[in-house]
Amino acid sequence: MPLSEAALAECHELIARYPTAKCALLQILWVAQREYGSINQDVMREVAELLRIRPVEVADVVSFYFMYRKQPMGTYTISVCDTLSCALLGAFNLIDYLEGKLGIKCGQTTPDGRISLEAAECLGACSDAPVLTVDFYHQLKVTPEKIDELLARMERGEEIGQEMRPPEWWETPTGWPTTPMPDGQNPNPQPNQPTQVPK
């Protein structure tokens, strides 16, 4: 089944942004995945033909990035980070909890096709561990209670967006050591007063 006319038009618009068609490969794969739901060998061949490159070049990229799906996924995909920081703070307990709530194992999709569950390599939010994503949108400092809230929202068909860090999470806790300012620098310069830079 070829890409729809709308998807093809989007692909050609993306290709036009780059000096060579191959440079648009990552973007074109996103379009193809959105269109088909996953990227199998037939889709890889279609993308390769569109970009005038070898299918193995497409396969190399698809196999490298876990965000490109090689098999159909659920309406929602929950990816739990199981790398060091998250693992130390309970990621495997969260996976066990999700498996119990969903009635599936990690790497599977619920029988109704609604939710897929997978483990993921570092999701790049170690300071907010344990972390999971729902359709690549981060959920921070995850607890079983927070999982219950997310599953309830999915049950209602809500879109799960990116969770933003509250401003207080950026503040240094009281009593923690801070890096001293170099000699001659004023940590609180007055307005219009340039900060001195040591020579």
Stockholm file with secondary structure:
# STOCKHOLM 1.0

chainA/1-199         MPLSEAALAECHELIARYPTAKCALLQILWVAQREYGSINQDVMREVAELLRIRPVEVADVVSFYFMYRKQPMGTYTISVCDTLSCALLGAFNLIDYLEGKLGIKCGQTTPDGRISLEAAECLGACSDAPVLTVDFYHQLKVTPEKIDELLARMERGEEIGQEMRPPEWWETPTGWPTTPMPDGQNPNPQPNQPTQVPK
#=GR chainA/1-199 SS CCCCHHHHHHHHHHHTTSSSGGGGHHHHHHHHHHHHSSCCHHHHHHHHHHHTSCHHHHHHHHHHCTTSCSSCCCSEEEEEECSHHHHHTTHHHHHHHHHHHHTSCTTCBCTTSSEEEEEESCCSCGGGCSCEEETTEEECSCCHHHHHHHHHHHHTTCCCCCCCCCGGGGSCCTTCCCCCCCTTCCSSCCTTCCCCCCC
#=GC SS_cons         CCCCHHHHHHHHHHHTTSSSGGGGHHHHHHHHHHHHSSCCHHHHHHHHHHHTSCHHHHHHHHHHCTTSCSSCCCSEEEEEECSHHHHHTTHHHHHHHHHHHHTSCTTCBCTTSSEEEEEESCCSCGGGCSCEEETTEEECSCCHHHHHHHHHHHHTTCCCCCCCCCGGGGSCCTTCCCCCCCTTCCSSCCTTCCCCCCC
//
